Amino acid sequence: MPTVAAYAAPSATDPLIRTTIERRETGPRDVLIAIRYAGICHSDIHTVRGDWGPVTYPQVVGHEIAGEVVEVGSEVAGFAVGDRVGVGCMVNSCRECENCRAGMENYCLKGNTQTYASVDRDGTITQGGYSTHVVVDQDFVLRIPEALPYESVAPLLCAGITTYSPLAHWKVGPGSKVAVVGMGGLGHLAVKIAAAMGAEVTVLSQTLAKQEDGLRFGASRYFATSDDATFRTLANTFDLILNTVSAPLKLDSYLRMLRLDGTMVNVGAPPEPLPLRVFTLFGNRRTFAGSSIGSIGETQEMLEFCAAHGIVPETELIGVDGVNEAYERVLRSDVRYRFVIDIETLKD
């Protein structure tokens, strides 16, 4: 099995360090990818720190991967050496359940195989994109359009599809009134994508600190949720509220901002239960829903949409030795709006 350089968490409490990991040999349906850039997602931090359950260490995270094909298996069709490709949050699924057959592998009833910290088809634990190479089944490899900048495209493979999928599913378009809760890594892309779909976009953020950015990204209005007047002013306003934050919210206050048949969708994942009064849903026939990443088909569609509309994540490029500091800055909300690791620095 090939050995490649990687940057891994040795435990839940120690800083990430340089190491090596083994990758499987390239099988008949596999694509070997030389990773060029890897985004840092808040999920990476939750995982390595054990916030979402037990982890087998050492663990390499990273599910926002952009790279170049360097080898293809004998049965691979559609990919060739030199292609610019991406890998997102999953690398396999059962292919047999009702949801997989419907092309919704992200909702695999047996649980899809995550890009990291998941049991792979050979029984090993998957290792993610903070590494120089990865081997992925061709069905879970995405094409990166030439119009998207190589060094900043990676966050679209998680943050982009996580926001695009619910916006597309709930048929956001011209005339839609959409609110985006939070202006972080997910929120800033939600604003750009919803605006490109033709919606009237309002940002709901704790403060007005990022108001200028929100308006520049396509929002028409920007409100501070720390001001109680915001909830009175915007009552019965929105068709869709997309919540991108992982902090506890007073859900009833947000739900009351939905108009008739409006929906609030959570893509942020707070670790604790959220309180909700069912009676709030009765007014205006409101719906509270969730959405998990997106299918491979949706992800390719999202990449093409972003290329066509010039949607690019706002990123800060760092070397691999800056990852631990970047984690601390993410936790302090001190990034606008996504860190991307230059994997070339891992070879130094």
Backbone torsions as a table, in degrees:
resi	resn	phi	psi	omega
1	MET	NA	133.3	-179.1
2	PRO	-64.8	143.0	175.9
3	THR	-104.9	132.3	-178.7
4	VAL	-129.9	156.9	177.2
5	ALA	-73.5	146.5	-178.4
6	ALA	-153.1	169.0	177.3
7	TYR	-125.4	113.3	-166.6
8	ALA	-127.9	157.5	171.7
9	ALA	-89.1	118.8	178.5
10	PRO	-78.0	-19.5	179.0
11	SER	-161.9	-178.7	-179.9
12	ALA	-74.9	-16.4	-173.4
13	THR	-118.5	-18.0	-178.0
14	ASP	-85.5	153.0	175.4
15	PRO	-63.3	155.5	174.7
16	LEU	-66.9	147.7	-176.7
17	ILE	-136.5	161.6	173.0
18	ARG	-71.2	140.2	179.1
19	THR	-159.2	-169.0	172.3
20	THR	-129.7	152.3	176.3
21	ILE	-135.7	164.0	176.9
22	GLU	-99.8	138.8	172.3
23	ARG	-112.2	149.9	178.7
24	ARG	-69.8	158.1	173.3
25	GLU	-62.8	149.9	179.3
26	THR	-69.5	113.3	-179.4
27	GLY	-82.9	177.9	-176.2
28	PRO	-57.4	-33.1	-177.9
29	ARG	-105.9	11.5	-174.7
30	ASP	-95.8	156.8	173.5
31	VAL	-122.3	126.2	175.2
32	LEU	-92.7	124.2	-175.1
33	ILE	-117.3	127.9	169.7
34	ALA	-84.8	114.6	-175.1
35	ILE	-77.3	130.6	177.7
36	ARG	-102.6	-40.8	-177.1
37	TYR	-141.1	144.8	177.5
38	ALA	-137.7	127.4	178.7
39	GLY	-80.1	155.5	174.1
40	ILE	-103.5	120.2	179.0
41	CYS	-109.2	150.0	177.7
42	HIS	-59.4	-27.8	177.0
43	SER	-61.2	-32.9	177.1
44	ASP	-58.5	-43.3	-177.3
45	ILE	-69.0	-45.8	177.8
46	HIS	-56.4	-41.7	-176.1
47	THR	-67.2	-52.8	-174.4
48	VAL	-66.5	-24.2	178.9
49	ARG	-92.2	5.7	175.1
50	GLY	71.7	19.4	-176.9
51	ASP	-67.0	-27.9	-174.2
52	TRP	-108.9	16.6	177.3
53	GLY	128.2	174.9	-176.9
54	PRO	-60.0	144.1	-179.6
55	VAL	-128.1	141.2	173.7
56	THR	-89.6	118.3	-178.6
57	TYR	-102.0	154.5	-3.0
58	PRO	-70.0	146.8	-178.0
59	GLN	-124.6	126.4	173.6
60	VAL	-98.6	124.3	179.2
61	VAL	-105.8	-172.3	-178.6
62	GLY	112.6	107.9	177.7
63	HIS	-126.6	26.2	171.2
64	GLU	-124.5	92.3	-166.1
65	ILE	-121.3	128.1	173.2
66	ALA	-125.3	131.6	-177.6
67	GLY	-162.0	-164.4	-173.5
68	GLU	-128.2	136.1	178.1
69	VAL	-69.4	128.0	178.2
70	VAL	-118.0	-11.8	176.6
71	GLU	-161.8	143.0	176.3
72	VAL	-128.1	149.4	177.8
73	GLY	-73.9	167.4	-173.3
74	SER	-65.8	-22.4	-178.7
75	GLU	-104.1	6.0	-177.4
76	VAL	-74.3	129.7	176.6
77	ALA	-122.7	134.2	174.9
78	GLY	99.7	-9.6	176.2
79	PHE	-127.5	144.3	-179.5
80	ALA	-138.3	158.5	177.6
81	VAL	-55.0	132.8	179.9
82	GLY	99.3	-13.8	180.0
83	ASP	-66.0	142.6	171.8
84	ARG	-84.6	123.2	-174.3
85	VAL	-136.7	167.3	178.1
86	GLY	-135.2	159.4	174.3
87	VAL	-134.6	134.1	-179.1
88	GLY	-105.3	-136.3	-168.3
89	CYS	-83.2	-10.6	-178.7
90	MET	-138.2	152.7	-177.0
91	VAL	-127.8	1.8	176.0
92	ASN	-172.8	168.6	173.2
93	SER	-157.5	177.4	-175.2
94	CYS	-69.7	-25.2	-179.5
95	ARG	69.3	-2.8	-171.6
96	GLU	-114.5	-26.9	-175.3
97	CYS	-71.4	169.6	-177.7
98	GLU	-57.5	-42.4	-177.3
99	ASN	-70.0	-41.1	177.9
100	CYS	-63.3	-42.6	179.9
101	ARG	-64.6	-25.4	177.6
102	ALA	-84.5	3.5	179.5
103	GLY	80.3	20.7	179.2
104	MET	-116.7	64.2	-176.7
105	GLU	-60.4	-25.4	179.6
106	ASN	-65.8	-19.0	177.1
107	TYR	-110.6	28.4	178.6
108	CYS	-49.0	127.3	-175.9
109	LEU	-69.0	-19.6	176.6
110	LYS	-96.9	0.0	-178.9
111	GLY	89.8	117.1	178.6
112	ASN	-71.1	162.0	177.7
113	THR	-86.0	112.9	-178.7
114	GLN	-73.4	155.5	-177.2
115	THR	-62.8	-28.1	174.4
116	TYR	-142.0	158.9	175.9
117	ALA	59.4	30.4	-179.9
118	SER	-128.4	157.5	178.5
119	VAL	-81.0	118.9	-177.9
120	ASP	-80.1	175.4	-176.1
121	ARG	-65.3	-21.3	178.0
122	ASP	-97.4	8.0	178.1
123	GLY	89.2	-6.6	177.9
124	THR	-83.5	168.8	177.8
125	ILE	-89.7	129.1	-179.3
126	THR	-66.3	144.6	179.7
127	GLN	-122.2	137.3	-167.9
128	GLY	-90.5	-153.2	-165.2
129	GLY	-86.4	-3.6	174.6
130	TYR	-79.1	60.7	-175.9
131	SER	-157.0	167.7	-174.7
132	THR	-82.1	-25.9	-177.4
133	HIS	-144.5	154.8	173.9
134	VAL	-146.2	147.7	177.4
135	VAL	-112.3	124.4	-173.6
136	VAL	-135.3	140.3	173.6
137	ASP	-58.5	137.8	-174.8
138	GLN	-55.6	-29.3	-177.2
139	ASP	-70.7	-11.0	-178.1
140	PHE	-117.7	20.6	176.5
141	VAL	-105.6	136.2	-178.9
142	LEU	-107.9	147.9	173.6
143	ARG	-87.0	132.4	176.6
144	ILE	-97.9	115.7	179.7
145	PRO	-60.2	145.8	-178.6
146	GLU	-61.1	-25.6	-177.4
147	ALA	-71.5	-14.5	-178.1
148	LEU	-95.5	127.4	-177.5
149	PRO	-61.0	128.0	-176.7
150	TYR	-54.9	-43.2	-171.1
151	GLU	-76.8	-10.5	-178.0
152	SER	-128.5	2.8	-175.6
153	VAL	-75.9	-26.1	-169.3
154	ALA	-51.4	-43.7	-178.1
155	PRO	-61.0	-16.9	176.0
156	LEU	-64.9	-24.6	-176.0
157	LEU	-72.9	-12.1	172.2
158	CYS	-128.5	-66.4	-177.0
159	ALA	-60.6	-37.2	-179.4
160	GLY	-66.9	-51.6	-177.4
161	ILE	-72.0	-30.6	179.3
162	THR	-62.6	-32.0	178.5
163	THR	-93.3	-35.1	180.0
164	TYR	-63.9	-43.3	-173.7
165	SER	-57.5	-52.1	179.1
166	PRO	-67.6	-34.0	177.9
167	LEU	-62.7	-40.6	178.7
168	ALA	-72.3	-42.3	-177.1
169	HIS	-62.3	-41.3	180.0
170	TRP	-88.5	16.0	168.8
171	LYS	56.3	48.8	174.7
172	VAL	-68.3	136.2	-179.4
173	GLY	-167.4	-167.6	178.5
174	PRO	-54.2	131.7	-178.5
175	GLY	94.6	-16.1	178.8
176	SER	-73.4	140.8	174.0
177	LYS	-107.7	113.4	-173.0
178	VAL	-119.8	134.3	171.7
179	ALA	-111.5	137.1	175.8
180	VAL	-112.2	120.7	178.8
181	VAL	-92.5	116.7	179.4
182	GLY	97.7	140.4	-179.8
183	MET	-125.0	52.5	177.9
184	GLY	-104.2	-146.2	-177.2
185	GLY	-60.4	-42.3	176.7
186	LEU	-78.9	-45.4	-173.5
187	GLY	-60.0	-40.4	-177.1
188	HIS	-66.8	-32.4	176.5
189	LEU	-75.7	-34.7	176.4
190	ALA	-59.5	-41.7	178.8
191	VAL	-62.4	-48.1	-178.3
192	LYS	-62.0	-44.2	-176.2
193	ILE	-70.2	-46.0	-179.6
194	ALA	-62.1	-40.5	178.4
195	ALA	-64.1	-40.6	178.8
196	ALA	-66.2	-26.9	176.7
197	MET	-75.7	-10.5	177.3
198	GLY	102.9	5.1	-177.5
199	ALA	-77.5	157.6	167.6
200	GLU	-88.3	116.0	-169.5
201	VAL	-107.6	133.0	173.8
202	THR	-119.7	133.2	175.4
203	VAL	-95.8	133.5	173.9
204	LEU	-114.7	103.6	-177.3
205	SER	-124.9	157.7	-175.8
206	GLN	-59.7	-38.3	178.2
207	THR	-131.4	179.1	177.8
208	LEU	-95.4	15.9	-173.4
209	ALA	-60.4	-32.1	-176.9
210	LYS	-108.4	21.6	-176.0
211	GLN	-58.6	-44.7	-178.4
212	GLU	-59.2	-42.8	177.9
213	ASP	-63.3	-46.9	-177.8
214	GLY	-57.3	-43.4	178.6
215	LEU	-68.0	-36.3	178.6
216	ARG	-67.6	-31.9	-179.6
217	PHE	-79.0	-9.4	175.6
218	GLY	126.6	-2.7	177.8
219	ALA	-71.0	147.3	175.7
220	SER	-91.0	-30.7	-177.9
221	ARG	-140.5	158.9	-176.8
222	TYR	-146.1	122.6	-176.6
223	PHE	-126.0	148.4	175.8
224	ALA	-91.6	124.2	179.4
225	THR	-79.3	-9.2	173.5
226	SER	-72.9	-12.5	178.2
227	ASP	-98.6	114.2	-178.1
228	ASP	-59.0	-25.2	-179.5
229	ALA	-64.5	-25.0	178.9
230	THR	-56.4	-42.8	-175.4
231	PHE	-72.8	-30.4	175.8
232	ARG	-73.4	-42.1	-178.1
233	THR	-63.6	-37.0	-172.6
234	LEU	-102.5	13.7	178.5
235	ALA	-58.7	138.4	175.7
236	ASN	58.5	42.8	-172.9
237	THR	-110.0	-41.5	-162.8
238	PHE	-103.5	145.7	171.0
239	ASP	-79.6	-35.3	-177.7
240	LEU	-144.2	133.7	170.9
241	ILE	-116.9	121.7	179.5
242	LEU	-105.3	110.6	-178.2
243	ASN	-93.1	113.7	-176.8
244	THR	-102.3	0.2	-174.6
245	VAL	-96.5	152.9	-179.7
246	SER	-104.8	14.6	177.7
247	ALA	-94.7	155.9	177.4
248	PRO	-62.0	139.9	176.9
249	LEU	-125.4	155.6	169.9
250	LYS	-82.6	87.6	-170.3
251	LEU	-55.6	-39.9	-176.8
252	ASP	-59.3	-36.3	179.9
253	SER	-65.3	-39.7	179.9
254	TYR	-73.0	-41.8	-178.7
255	LEU	-61.0	-31.5	179.5
256	ARG	-69.2	-10.3	176.5
257	MET	-84.5	-4.3	178.8
258	LEU	-82.5	139.9	174.8
259	ARG	-85.0	-174.1	-177.8
260	LEU	-54.9	128.4	179.2
261	ASP	63.6	21.6	176.8
262	GLY	-75.4	158.6	-177.0
263	THR	-130.8	135.3	170.2
264	MET	-106.1	124.1	-176.3
265	VAL	-114.3	127.5	176.5
266	ASN	-94.4	125.6	167.2
267	VAL	-116.7	-17.4	169.2
268	GLY	-72.7	152.3	-174.3
269	ALA	-127.5	80.9	177.0
270	PRO	-65.4	142.2	-176.1
271	PRO	-71.6	-20.7	-177.4
272	GLU	-107.5	157.1	178.3
273	PRO	-61.3	149.1	178.5
274	LEU	-105.0	129.1	179.0
275	PRO	-74.4	142.4	-179.0
276	LEU	-149.8	130.8	173.7
277	ARG	-89.8	119.6	-177.7
278	VAL	-59.1	-32.4	180.0
279	PHE	-59.0	-26.5	178.3
280	THR	-64.6	-31.6	179.3
281	LEU	-71.6	-27.1	-177.5
282	PHE	-65.0	-38.3	178.4
283	GLY	-67.5	131.3	178.9
284	ASN	62.9	14.0	179.3
285	ARG	51.5	50.3	-175.8
286	ARG	-76.6	156.1	178.9
287	THR	-126.9	138.5	172.9
288	PHE	-115.0	123.8	-171.5
289	ALA	-136.0	171.5	174.9
290	GLY	-130.8	162.7	178.8
291	SER	-148.1	137.7	-176.9
292	SER	-119.5	115.8	-178.3
293	ILE	35.8	-122.7	179.7
294	GLY	-172.4	166.3	179.8
295	SER	-75.0	170.5	176.2
296	ILE	-63.2	-42.0	177.8
297	GLY	-61.4	-44.1	177.6
298	GLU	-63.0	-37.9	-177.6
299	THR	-66.4	-41.5	176.4
300	GLN	-64.4	-40.9	177.0
301	GLU	-59.9	-42.9	179.4
302	MET	-62.2	-42.9	179.3
303	LEU	-61.3	-42.4	179.0
304	GLU	-66.6	-39.4	178.2
305	PHE	-61.8	-46.7	-179.3
306	CYS	-64.2	-39.4	177.5
307	ALA	-62.9	-42.2	-178.1
308	ALA	-68.1	-29.1	-175.8
309	HIS	-107.6	7.9	177.9
310	GLY	64.6	33.6	-179.8
311	ILE	-91.1	118.5	-178.5
312	VAL	-131.7	135.6	175.8
313	PRO	-61.1	148.8	172.5
314	GLU	-85.4	118.4	-170.1
315	THR	-130.8	159.6	172.0
316	GLU	-123.8	117.2	-176.5
317	LEU	-84.3	130.6	-178.8
318	ILE	-131.6	161.1	170.6
319	GLY	-83.0	163.6	-175.6
320	VAL	-63.0	-30.6	-179.9
321	ASP	-73.3	-4.1	176.1
322	GLY	-97.3	6.1	-174.9
323	VAL	-64.8	-44.9	-177.0
324	ASN	-63.5	-40.1	175.7
325	GLU	-65.9	-38.9	179.0
326	ALA	-61.5	-38.7	177.1
327	TYR	-58.1	-45.4	180.0
328	GLU	-64.1	-37.5	179.1
329	ARG	-69.2	-36.3	175.6
330	VAL	-60.5	-43.8	-179.2
331	LEU	-65.7	-25.0	176.8
332	ARG	-92.6	3.7	-175.7
333	SER	59.1	35.8	-177.1
334	ASP	-104.6	55.5	176.0
335	VAL	-153.1	138.1	175.2
336	ARG	-127.3	95.8	2.7
337	TYR	-133.3	-3.0	-178.4
338	ARG	-153.2	133.8	172.9
339	PHE	-83.9	141.6	173.0
340	VAL	-128.2	131.7	-179.8
341	ILE	-91.1	129.0	171.3
342	ASP	-80.2	104.1	-173.0
343	ILE	-68.8	-17.2	174.8
344	GLU	-57.5	-31.3	-179.6
345	THR	-70.4	-16.2	177.5
346	LEU	-72.7	-21.3	-178.8
347	LYS	-83.3	-11.2	-176.0
348	ASP	-67.3	NA	NA
